[in-house]
Amino acid sequence: MGSQQGWLVSGCLLAQCLWWGGAGAQTLTTAGEDRAGLIGAVAGDPVQQADGPDAAAPDPEAAETAQAATAEDAPDDGRSRLGPFVLDADLAVSQGYTDNVYATRNDKVGDGLVVVTPEVSLSSEGLPLDLELFGSAEIGRYWKETSEDYEDFDFGLETTYRITPQSSVFGGASFGRDHEERQSPDDVNGDEPTLYYDSQAFLGTANRFDDVTLRAGATFERIDFSDVGAAGGEINNDDRDRNLYTAGARLGYMADPAYEVFGQALFDLRDYDEKRDDNGFQRDSEGFSVAGGLRYRPSRSLDLEGAIGLLEQHYDDPRFDTTRAFDFAFRTTWRPKPGTRLRAFADRSLQETTLSGASGYLSTGFGVSVIQDIRPDLRFETSLAYYESEYKGLKRDDSTFDLGLGGRYYLTPNFFIGTNYSFLLRDSTEASEDYDEHLVFFSLGAELSPAYDDDALAAAPEFIAGLGGLYGGLQGSLTNLGTELAGPRGAGSLTSELADFGLGGGLFTGYGLRVGDWQFGLEVDAELSDTDWAHARDMGGRVYSVQKKWSVGAGPLVGYWLNDDSMIYGRFGIVETSFDTDYVEGGTEYGESRTLTGLRFGLGAETTLAGNFFLRLDYSYTDYEDYDITFSDGRDNFANNESLVRLGIGYRLPGGAEDNEIEAPQDAIDVSGFYVGAGGGHNRINSKNTGDRDGGSLLEVDAGEGGASGGIFAGYGAVWRQFYLGAEAEAELSEVTWEREREPTGRVFEVDKEGGFGAALRAGYVLPGGALAYGRAGVMYSKFNTQVSTSGGQFEEDEFLIGLRVGLGLELPISESLFARLEYSYTEYEDSSLATGSGPEDFENSEGLFRAAIGWRF
């Protein structure tokens, strides 16, 4: 089920018809908005989903073959057939846990839930008319927060009729009931989730005239929200009900069997039932988008499509400005080898919202997913998505990060057990709208159609210890400890983001199994640290700080061997960490020590040093349960998190390697010469903020927050006797902001790092398997935006700051030219100062940046 809240426009449906040719009424889901989709990765196997028909260029031979087929000709593949129809069904029961039921910044509520997901479909096979009837449901029951229980369902049909081998019509309709997720920016905060009903229909045609293709279609979507109870009475949602109409066409030219160039135009109308919403805004609008693009499909293993254009939306309300923006979309499906499917996308769309003062928001998203059949009975999936939401009419921008990991093991061809983990994070320019959430699910399910046959399983690779087995090592760490704090201040409240860096060290041990190129293991680690941040106001003011002391963690690790010497891996686990919280208010101490439970995920790389010794670079993010410090007239809520980079050296115990039948390493890969690359990652901006306060006191605050970063790089390097020396230039964009807000009156602080460029020298050593371990040092020139609001007014400054950046990294060979890079760097920037009506505010900015990248050597 997709609980995408109903505000996704039907233009997405039409784009599906025009771009990808599928007769599927699918909408695009904004990252972080679909809890049910995360469950669906367990309950409904994404590995087995079809890619959809190629309506852009119907294959005459395939169409004639399909028309000639009969039910009697169908292979005995174990699927259930009813004449010319195939019946498929599955059922999964999932037990899960979320640490943030209501998607709040502070005062998180965790709870377990049980989710039941039945699905059924009936589809034709071997007929000129492709017809599919489908239905699904999702029933969720919480252990304690029973007001959040839900029952969602969806059913409908999709069909394609081939008029001729070169011409077809397609259409479909569906009806469903869903609920609005608590993390939705439009959630009305009712006593229970808001229900809505979503009716969809689409109709289109796809034609080919020699080298010319033409598609045209129209869609309709009706979204009807139910009213919901609240403490102050029932909340009216009738002003959100709407009809969405879209029509468009796409004209293409097959310049080559593998290439199609095209142009397309879409028109949409958004019609609300009520002329004005409850806040007095007229939300009816009409708009269009035009684009030109290219589709490249050289083989069935690679399908790539992209387009650029312009979108525009006009609103009936004169207070809403016309939205006009550069538009783009990209998607690709690549099967580099049997059993492996990689998908990536980038897109932009204008979405509806009913937030007061906002006409809508411009959503820009990027994502990638990998689906892997490791064995016929073992499947693994990982996905990563990032979205920027720019609200039109409001000074609000949201950054949303969505990470998903899932696996499934078939006990028999029809029964499976599975697990799924997801991390959702939103960082908003409105600090109160920040949230993060961890979800873990374990499932048991059954499928009517068998997932594999016995012959395929017999030929599958076996589990071997080999390069796994027992191992252990030592590691040093650099931690960025952060806290999101919220509490009362006088007649108002304070929300603050606090952080600082610190060093630590520890050890790790684990056991691993290898299946083909994949590694599975369980690892335990322990660490001592002396990392803290502090907030201090002298002359009797409030003073508080948090210090991390020690931690112990454990969890699974899944890796992929790029070659026999280098592996990239992901991890997930549970951590127990000791924190000391010092708190002084009004001369009285309220501090305490606590051991908190956290959920950790991360990414790392290993490469062989010599013999059984290996080098490891590991980056992880941990989110801890929150807690309260109660003082004389209130309480402050502390929600701790940490970003942790670790460099370690490990040793694998001998034994079992002779059973792996692994070939000897190939000739060393040449890492010299010119190269280029691109990547993205996570960065943390810290600022030591100092300024004078009333009564002549001085306030010193360690502030900071994390965000996303992406960039490109290019350089040149040379090797002499395995020693490497090179120079590199880089440019990056980032979206990371820390904030401190005192409401309704008081100072408001915001520091935003927007991007930069720089150059560095790199020195390293080429290891036997071709991996490059290196250190770097250079200069960055980065743009910062600093804003401070006081009783004397609003003050803002944009400035470029020079910083010294140092770091370390690993480059692992994928092929002779292609390499993967994991790198961590620390940058110390020059001090800056912002003049305000009550005196200067000083900022000492620093940055920790972890980046994963792909590069190409010429």
N, C-alpha and C positions, 0 to 999 in steps of 0.2 A: 504494500500500500504506500502511496505517496502522500504525506501530509503537508503538502506545500502551500496550505493556507488559502488557496483560492485566489490569491492576488496575482498569480502568474498569468500573463495575458495569453489569449488564444493565438496571438501572432507567433508564439513559440510553436504552436501546433502546426501552423502553416509553414513555418520555416522547416519543420521536420519533413513535411510533405515535399516542399520544393527543393530543399538541399539534399536530403538523404534518401528521398524517394520511398521511404517506408510508409506503408499504409497504417501507421501506428499513431494513435492519439496520445503520444507521450508529451508531457511538459518537462521543461528543464527545471531542475530543483536547485535552489540556492543552497550553497554549502552551509551546514550548520542548522538548517531548518527542518531536516527530515530524520527524526528519530526512528520512524518506522522503516525507512530505507536501510538503516544500519542493521536492524533486525532482519530485514529481508535478505541481506547478504548471507545470512545463515539459513533462513527459512526457504528461500527460493534461490536456486543455484545460478549465479550470474555466469558461470563458466559455460553453461549449456544454452544460454540465450542466443537466438539467431541475430545476425546483423541486419536483417531486413532485406527486401527485394531491391534490386538495382533498377529502379524505375527510370533513372536517367538514360539508360541505354539498354532496353530490353533485348535479350539474346534470342533471336529467332529459333536457333537450333534447340535451345533449352526449353523454349515454350512449346515447340512441336513435340519434343520428347515427353514433356509433362502431360500434354493432351493425350498422347498415345498410351500412357501408363494406366494400369487398372489396379484394383485392390488385390487381385490375384497375383500381380507381378511384384507386390511389395515384399521386401526382404523380411526374413524371420529374425528381426532384431529385438524381440522381446516386448515391443510396444503393443498396447491394446488397440485393436482396430474394430470399428463398427462399419462394415462395408468400406466405402471410400474415405472414411473419417478415422482419425487417430485420436484416441482419448488419453489424456495425460492428467495426472493429479499428484499432489504432494501435500504432506502435512508435517509441520514441525512444532514442537513445544520447546520454548526457550526460557531458561531461568536467567534473569539478569540483575544487575545492580547499577544504579546511577548515583553519583555523589552530589548531584545538584538538580533535584526534581524541578524546582521552580526557576532555574536558570538565573540565579541572583549573583551579584558581585560578592556580597558578604552574607553571613548568616545562612550558609548553605544547608539544605536538608537532603540527606541521603536516604535511599530506600531501595528495597528489592522489588522486582516485578516479574510476573509470569506472562509470557506472550504466546498465544496460539495463532498460527497462521496457516489456514487451509487455502489451497489454490486448485483450480480445475480448469481445463481447456479442452475444446473439441475442435479439431482443425481438419480441413479437407486435404487430400493427398492425391495427386495425379489427375486433377480435373482442371478444365479451363477457368473455373471459378474458384479462386482461393478464398476460403471462408474460415474464420476462426471465431468461436464463441468462448468467452473467458469470464471467470469470476474469481474473486479472492476476498478474503477477510482478514482482519487483524484484531484480536481481542486481547486487551492488556489489563492486568489486575495487579495493583500495587499492594505490598504487604501492610503498610501503615497509612500512607496518604491515599486513602480509598476515593477521595474526591477527584483524583486524577485518572481513575479508571476510564477506559474507553472501549468502544466497539466500532470499528471502521469496516467498510465494505466497498467493493467496486465490481461492476459487471458491465459487459458490453459485447460488441462484435466489431470485427474488421474484415473487409473483403476487397479483393481485387479481381476484376473481370477482364480477360484478354480479348479484346474485340478482334484484333489481328496480332500476329507476332510482333508488330511494331507499335501497337496502340493498345492502351488499357485505361480503364477507369478504376478508381479506388475510393473507398469511403468507409465510414464507421461511426459508431456512437457508443457512448458509455455514460453510466450514472454511478455516482458514489457518494458516500457519506464519510467525512473525515473530521479531524479536530485540529484546532489551531494550537501549534506548539507554544510552550511557555517562553521559549527564546525568541519568538517572533517579535519584531519591533512594534507590530500592531496589536499584540495581545492586550486585551482590555482589563486584565487582572481580575477576572471574575472568580466566584467561589469554586468553579470547575472550568475545565477547558471549553472554549467556544466551539460548538459544532457548526459545520457548514456542509451544504450539499452542492455537488459539482456535476453539472450536466454538460457533456461535450458532444459535438458532432463535426464531421469533416467530410468533404467531397472533393475529388480532384481527378485529373486526367494526365497521363504521361504518354507522349508520342515521339516517334523518331521518323524523320523524313530524310533518308540517306544520311548525310553528316550533320543534320540539324535536329536538335531535340527541343521539345516544348512541353512545359508543365504548367498547369494552372490549377487553382484550387481556392476553396473558401472554408472557413471554420466558424463555429459558433460555440460560445461557452457561457453558461449561466451559473453564477455563484450566489448562493443564498445562505446568509449567516443566521443562526438562531440567537435569540436573546439569551442572556445568562445572568444569573443572580449574583449579587454582590452585597457587601455590608451596608451600603447606603441605599439599597433597592435594586431593582432589575435594570441591567444595562441594555439600552436599545441598540441593536445592531442592524436594524432595517436600513439605516443610511449607508451601509456598506454593500448592500445587495446590488448586483450589476450584471449587465449583459456585455459580452465582448465579441465583436465581429471583426473578421479579418478576411481579406481577399488579396490575391496576388498572382504573379506569373513569373516564370523563369524561361529564358531563351538561351539555348546553348549551341555550340558548334564543336563537333568532334574533329579537331585539327589532326588527330592521330588516334588510333585505337586506344592508346593509353592516356590521351589528353582530351579534356573538354574545357573550353573557355565559355563563360556564361555571364549574363546580366540578369538581374531580377529586381522586381519592385513589389513592395507590400504596402497595403493601406489598412489601417485599423481604426475602429470606432469603439469607444469605451463609454457605455451608457448606464448611468446609475438610476435606480428606481426613484430616488428622491432628488428633487432639484438642488437641495442644499443638505449637507450633512449636519450633525448635531453641533458642530462648531461654526456653522454658517458658511462653509466653503462649497462652491459649485465644482464638482469633480468630473463632470463630463468632459471628454476630450476627443480629438481626432488627430491622427498622425500618419506618417508614411516613412518608409525607408527604401533606399535604392542602393544597390551594390553590384560590383563586378568581381568575378573570381575565376578560379581555376581548380579543376579536379584532375588528379593524377592517379591513375590506377594501372600500373604496369603489370601487375599479377594479382592473383587472389590473396597473396600474403601481404600486400601493401595497398592501402586506400587512403589518399590524402586529399583534403579539400580546404580551400580558404578563400575568403573574400573580404573586401574593404568597401566602405561606402559612407553614407550619411543617414542619420535618423533625425526626425523632427516631430514634436508633439505640441499641439495647440490646445489650450484649456479655456473653458467657458468663463471661469472666474478671472476677472481682470487683475486680481492680485497675484495670480500665478504667471510668471514669465514663460514665454515659449521656450521649450527645451530643444536645443539643437546641438548635436554632438557627432563626432567622428565615430563610425560604426565599424566593427570588424568581427569576424568569426573564423575559427580554424578548428579542424578536428582531423584526427588520423587514427587508423587502426592498422597495426603492424604485427604480423606473426613471424618473428625472426626464425623460429624453428617449431616443429610440431609440439603442441602442448603449451605453447607460450603465446599470450596475447597481450599486447601493449596498446593502450588507448591514451590519447592526449587531446586536450581541447583548450581553446581560448575564445572567449566571446564577450559581447557587450549587449545589454538590453536595458530598456526603460521599464521599470516595474511600478506597480501601483502601491500606494500607501494611504492610510487614513490618519496619519499623524497630523495634528493641528499645525497649519502653516506650511506644510510640505505638499507640493503637487505630485511628487513621485520621487523615485531615486534611480540613479544611473548605476547599474550593477556591472562591474567588470570582473570577469572570473578567469582563472587558469587552473588546470588540473591534469593529473596523470594517474593512470591505474595500470597495474600489472596483474594478470590472471595466469596462473601456472598450474598445469597438470604435472605434478612431480612424479606420480604413479597413477595408474587408472583409478586406484582407490584412495588417493591422497591429493588434495587440491589446496591451493593457497592463493590469497588475493590481498593486495595492498593498494590503497588509494590515497591521494593527497590533493587537496583543492584549496585555493585561496581566492577570496572575493573582496573587492572594494565596493562599498555602497556609499554613493554621494547623494545626499538628500537635497533636493532642489527647493529652495525657499527657507531652509534651516541651516544653521551653522553646525552641521553634524555630518561626520564621516565615520563609517564603521569598517573595520578590517576583520574578516572572518576567516578562520583557519579550521580545516576539517581533515583529520587523519583517520584512516580506517585500516584495520588488519583483520583478516579472517582466514580460517582454515577449516577443512572438512575431511573426515576420514570415514570411508565406507566399510562398515562391518560386513556387509553383504552387498551385492549390486543394488539392492533396493532400500537398505537401511543405513543411516549414517549418524555420526556424532559430530558436532561442530563447535567452534568457539569464535567469538568476534569481539574485537576491542575497538573503541572509537574515542577520539579526543576532539572536542569542539571548543573553540575559543573565539570570543569576540572582543576586540579592542576598539572602543569608541571614543570620539572626541568628547562625549559626555561620559565622564568617569562613572557615573551611576549605572550606565548601560553596559559596562564590561561584565563578562561572565566567562567561566570555563566549566567544562563538564567531561567527566570520564564515564564511559559506559562499557560494561563487560557482560557478555552473554555466553551461556553454554546451552547447547541445543541437542535434541534427539529428534530425528525425523525419518520419514519414509517417503519413497517415490514410487509411483506406479510403473514408470519406465526404468529399466535397469541402467545404471550409470556406466557399466562396462561389461565385457564378457570374460569368460575364464581364460581364453587364449591370450588376451591382452595382459591380464594380470600375471600369467605365467612368464611372460617376456619382460616384466618390469624389473628395474634395478632393485637390489636388496639393500636393507639397512646395514651399514658397516661402521665400525668405530673409526678406524683409519686415522685421518687427519683430525678427528675429534678426540674421542677417548677422554681420559682425565687430563686436566691442565690446571695451571695456576700461575700467578704472577704478582708483581708490585706495580703501583701506579701513583703518579702525582696528579693533583687536581687544582683547577682554578674555578671557584664558585662565585656566581652572582646570586646573592640571596635577596629576594624581593618580598615585600609585604603590601597587600592592599588593605588599608585601614579605613574604618568607618566608625564614627561616634559622635555624640552630642558636644556642642560647644556653645555655651550660653543658651540663647533662645533658638539657636540654629544647629547646624551639623557640619562635620568635616569629613571629606573623603580625600584620601591621600595615597600616593604611590611612592613607596620607599624602597631603596636598594643600595647595595654596595658590593665590591669584590673582596675575595679573600682566598688564601691558599689552604691546601689540605693534602692528604695522602693516605693510602691504604693498600689493601690486597684484594685479590679476587681468585676464585677457583670455580671449576665447573666440569661438566661432562657433556660431550657432544656425539651425535651420530650423523653420518653422511649418507645421503641418498642421491646418487648421481652427482650433479653439481650443487646440490642443496645441503645445507647444514642445519641441524636441529639440536638444541641443547638446553641445559638448565644451569644457571650461574648464580653464585652467591658472592657478595662483596661486602667489605667493611671499610670504614673511613673515619679518620679524625680530621677535624677542621677547626679553624679559628676565624670564621667569617662572620661579620656583623655589620649592621647599619645603625645609625643613631639620629635622633631628633632631640635637640637640646636648646632650651631657652634659659639664659642666665637670670639672675636677680629674682629667684623664686618662681620662675615660669615652669611650664610642664616639660619633663624630660623623660624620654623612653627610647628603648633600643631592643633589638632582637639579635641574639647570637646563636649560631649553629655550633654544636659541640661534636657529636659523633653520629654515625648512621650505619645501619645494617640493611641490606637489600637482597632480594632474591626474585628470580623470574626467568621466563623462557627467552631464548635467543634464536632467531632464524636468520641464516646467512646464505649468500650465493657466492660460489667460488668462480671468480673471473678467470682464473687459471689455477694451477696446482700450488701456487705460492701466495695468492692474494684473495681476500674475501671481503665483501661488503655485507653488513648485517644490520638488522633492526632488533630492538629489545623492548620488553615490557615487564614491569615488575612492581612489587610492593616494597616499600621502604619504611623503616622505623628510625626516626631521627630525634635526637635530644636538642631542645631549644631552651635557652635562658631568655626570659623577657623581663627587662628592668623597666620599672614604671614609677615615676615620682610626680605627684600632683599636690600642690599646696603644702609641700614639705613632708608629705606622708608617702611611704613606699608601699606599692601594691604589686610589685613584680613577683614572678614565680617561674619555676622550671617545669617543663612538660616534655613528654615523649609523644610525638605525633606520628600518625600513619599517613603515608603519602603514596600516590600512584605515579610511576615513572615510565616514560618511554624515551627512546633514543635511537641514534644511528651511529654506526662506527665502521672502522676498517681495520683489517689485520693483514700483515704481510710477513713472510718468513725472513728472519735475519740470517740465521745459519743453523743448520741441523734442525733440532727441535725447538729452537728459540724463535719467538715471533715478536713483532712490534705492533702496538695497538694505539689507535686514536679514536676516542669515544666521546660523543656529545649527547647529553640527555636533559630532559625537562621534567621536573617533579612538582606536583601540586599537592599540598597538604591540607588536611582537615583544618577548619578554622576554630578559633577559640576566643573567649572574652577575658578582658581584664576589667574588673569592676572597681571603680573608684568612688569618691564621695558623693557625686551627684549624677552618676551614669555609668556607662560601660563603653569601652572601645573594643571592636571586633577586629581580630588579626587573621588574615588569610595569607599564609606563607607559601612561597614557591621558590624554586631555584633552577638556574641553568648551570650545568656542570660539564666542564670539559676535562677529560682525563687522558694522560699519556702513560702507557704502560708497557712493560716488557714481561712476556710470559714464556712458559716452558710446557711443552706437551710431553707427557710420560711416554716412553718408548713402548712399542707393542702394538700389533695389529696392522701396522702400515703395510706389511708384505701381502696382506689380503686385499688391498685396495685395487691392485692392478692398475696403478696410476703411472702414466708414462713419465719418463724423465723430462725435466724442463727443457724447453726449446732454447735456441740460441738467444742470447740477451737482446732485448729490444733497445734500439737506439733512441734515446730521449733527447738528443741534441737537435738544434735547429729552431726554426720559427714555429709558433703555435698560436692558436686562438681558442677561446672557449666562452661558455656562459653558464651561469648557475644561480641558485637562490638559497636562502637560508634564514636564520633567525639571529637578530641582533638585539643587544640590550644597551640602552642609553642611560648612563648615570650622571647625575649632576650634584655636586656639593654646593648647595645654595646657602648663602649667608646674607643677612640684611638686618638693619636696625629696626626695632619695634618700639612701641609706646613705652614711656618711662625710662628710655635710654638703654633698654635691654637689647641683647644681640641673639638672633635666632640662627642656628646652624642645622641644616637638614640634609641627610643623604637621600636624595630622591632618584627614582629610576623606574623604567618599565621596558618591556620587550615588544618586538614587532617583527615585521617581515622585511627582507632585503633581497634584491636581485641585481645582477650586474653582468658585465662582459669584461674580458681581459685578453691581452695579447702580449707576447714576449718572445725572447730569444734566449737559448741556453746552449752551453757547450760542456762536454764531458772530457775529463782527463784522468785516466786511471780510476774510473768509477766515481770521481769527485765531480760535482756539478756546480756550475756558476752561471747565472743568467740575470737578465733584467726584464721587468714586466711593467706594463701600464694597465690601469683598470679604471672603470667608470661604473657607478652604482646608483640605483634608486632605492629609497627605503621609506617605510611608513611606520615610524615608531615615535610615540609621544608619551611623555609622562605628565601627570596633572596633579594639582593640589587645589581643592576647592573648599572655601568656607562659605556656607549658605545660611540664610539668604543675604547676609552682609558679611563683608570680610574680603581678604585678599584671595585672588585666584591666580594660580601659576600654571604655565604650560610651556614646555620645551619640546620642539619637534625637529628631528633630524630628517631632512628630505632627500639627501643624496650627496654625491661628491665624486671626485676623481683623484687619481694619484699615481705614483710610480714607486717601485721597490726593487731592491736587489734580492736575489734568491741564491742560497748556497745549500748544497745537499749532497747526498750519497746515493748512488744507484745500487740497489740490492740485487742479489743473484737472479731473482725471478723477473727483473725489469721494473720493479716498483722504485719510485723516487721518494725518499724521505728528505724533507728540506725545512729550513728556517728562512724567514724573510724579515726585512727591515726596510722601511720606506716612509714616504711623506704622503699624507692625505690632505685634500683641500675640500672640506665638506660644508654644505649649507645647513644652517640652523635657523629656525624661527622661534623667537622667545616672546612670550606674552605675559604681562602682569596687569591685573586689574586691582585697583585700590579705591578707597573713598575719593581719592583725588583724580580718578579717571582711568582710562585704559591706555596701556603703553605697549608698544610692539616694535620688534626690530628683526630684520632679516640680515644675516651676515654669514660670510664664509670664514671658517676657522681653520687654521693650519694645525695638523696633528701628526704625531710620530706613531706609526703603526708597526708593530712587531707581531710575528706569528709563526706557526709551524703547520705542516701539512703532509699528507701522503697522496701521491699520484699513483694509481694502479692501472696497469695496461689492460685494455679490453681487446685491442688488436694492435697491429704494428703502428697504426696511426692514431687510433682512438684511445683516450684514457679517461678515467674517472678521478676526480679530485675531492678530497675532504680536507678542509682547512679551518683553523681557528686563529683569529688575530685580536689583538688588544691595541686600542688607539687612545692616546692621551692628547687632548686638544688644548690649545692655548686658552687662557682664562678670558671670560667675557663679562661685561657689566651692562645693565640696563637701568637708565635713569628713570625714576618714578617721582610722583609728587611728594612722597614721604622719604625720599632718599634712594640711593642706588641699591640694586639687587645684584650680587655677584654670583657667577656660575663657573664652576670648574667641571667641564664636561669630559667624559670618557666613554668608551664604547667597546663592548665585546661582541665579536661577529663570528658566527659559525656558518660556513657555506659549503654546500655540495654542488659540484659542477661537472660538466662534460667538456672535454677539450679535444682538439684535433691538431696533430703535428704534421707539418708539410714535409 
